[in-house]
Amino acid sequence: MSQQASNKRPIIIGVTGGSGSGKTSVSKAIFEQLHGHSLLMLQEDSYYKAQDEKPFEERTKVNYDHPDAFDTDLLIEQIHELLNWKSIEVPVYDYAAHTRSKEVIKKDPKEVIIVEGILVLNDPRLRDLMDIKIFVDTDDDIRIIRRIQRDIEERGRSLQSVIDQYLATVKQMYHQFIEPTKRYADIIVPEGGENQVAIDLLVTKVRDIISKTN
């Protein structure tokens, strides 16, 4: 779709929170409830930096919860492309190899774009592109349990490796980089996807913004 095909600017919703907070569940709930609108979800995890030049052992030691682990410049560049109604090629990250794969996924611009990830409110250039900023606030103990389940079932990690990584970097990075971005949020959602009242309010707000841009 060219910019000439639509005078409307896509709406950007940023959803953040600690690992295991339920931010993906909140994003998906918004996605599913916005019937009749075209939507796209971008996940910050897709934008981990390529590490082909590093030996595998070195890649495993990278702090993946630090801002430096992400290619935020590329994410911002591609959001600008979407805002101009241009298609993008989203990287595909290989969690087993700890680097970017050779594949990309083509994504077309949509009416509403949800940008989800642990640090999407950390960079002011990214924040400034967002119409709604959401922080999903969930207790540490719930988040670590969810992270263990996800990393073992979906990413083939061992229990010990998940615990070691959490204690070494994840918890510290949450308090240093992620939790402070709560002050930039327009809306704070306690307990993630289980908070149906908050999700309903978010969906109502997004619909209101969409109606005003029509």
Phi, psi and omega in degrees: 000128179275165179296329180294337182286344180208133177271351182280143173272133176302149178268130181253124177245122177261130179234119182226176183153171180292165177300126181085010183285337185106012181297325178293321178297319178296315180300315181293323179296318176297315181304313185288331184273345181272064180295143176087001179238148178275130185229153176222136176248125174250129180253129182302329180302334178293342187255023169300144182293147173292141182228032184302330184284348183263144172297154184305316182302322180291322180298322183293342183265357180293142177276099186280001177253009179264144179307328182293345181284344186255145173270072184294329178300317180293318178301314180296317179301317182287328175294320176299321177299314180297322179296335177264018177059041176245145179286156179230166174244105184278132178295156175244122182265136179261104184290331180289322181269351181058042174200172180287137178280176179279349183277155169224159178240123179285132178235131178267152179296148181226171182294321180233130180240120177261122179251115189238134178170168187290336186234024185288347175256006185281324184264122183299331179295325179283316179304319185293345179273351189266139176272327177224132180242124186239133174244123179265117190251112184225143182303149181304318185293324178292320182295319181292323178296315179296321180295319178300311181300314182295312186292329178284313186283321188258336187240006173066027181271157174273156180303315183296321181293324179293316180295316181299317181293320180299313183289326184283319187225319191299309182297316180296317181293327178300311184286334181276319189243326189270306182303321179299338180285355177302329183291344179270351186286141172282327183223133174250125183251109176287139171068019168062220188296347179278350182269082186294326180299313180296319180296317178300319178295320179297314181298318178299317180295317180297317178299322179296317179295318180299316182296328181283339181268350180288000000 
